């Protein structure tokens, strides 16, 4: 599976998931590659951001000042909170039935929708084997929720 950034003639940008570059080219030549917003088939591939992994997991960065950068932990916590709120507000909570629901959607036996829930390590392996993309987002509870 490969993901391309695409843009229609009306300026709408979106992602397309394909088996290969040839698959995208075939869909485009057949006129079945369309913009999900305006449904035009005048779509082009945009340049995508590229990440290159080096041997080191943590990049070796030398700063002019010779000091490590300060991490604003308050900003990091606020960003994490915004992600959690977005997921909670825009994804259906299916709890421990996440794997079951994801498989149903993958095999078109259930409607496509945004879901969230929990999985075991074995379920993670199954989803990966089936080619189902999953993003793990830690959701922290507000300590006030645990109070009576």
Secondary structure, DSSP 8 states (H G I E B T S, - for coil): -EEEEEEETTS-EEEEEESSHHHHHHHHHTT----TTT--S-EEE---------S-SS-----TTSS-----HHHHHHHHHHHHHHHHHHSEEEETTHHHHHHHHHTTSS----EEE---HHHHHHHHHTT-----------GGGG--
